[in-house]
């Protein structure tokens, strides 16, 4: 069983290494504006998944994926040498769709705000279906309670 802290450290190191190599050593013209967002590695340290985002349209994303796939061998050997593990982890690159999720959440929040505004508008124009005070208040009982004073509470002399 591998220590979870060690796995996290290796995953963070893989993210840093891949980002550094992509920035400085890969000269593929298909590589777009890429950001390495995260890396995860299995507990046995044999398989690593690297998440990335690309600025641009679907064509830029596809060309960047092809560039990463062609540079996978060089990236794997660099990561293996730097980590000093017995087996170099295999690298899998996954397009991170964070921007799509953020846009979807923003759209949902905008729809919720619009719905809340509509509810507030309808509530401001609402009127009671019946009377404003739906409960019957007996005016006779209320008047008697005020006149009698505190009949139900014992006085200081009664408590002794």
Buried (B, 14 or more C-beta within 10 A) or exposed (E): EEEEEEBEEBBEBBBEBBBEBBEEEBEBEBBBEBEBBBBBBBEEBEEBBBBBBBEEEEEBBBBBBEBBEEBBEEBBEBBBEBBEBEEBBBBEBEBBEEEEEEEEEEEEEEEEEEEEEEEEEEEEEEEEEEEEEEEEEEEEEEEEEEEEEEEEEEEEEEEE
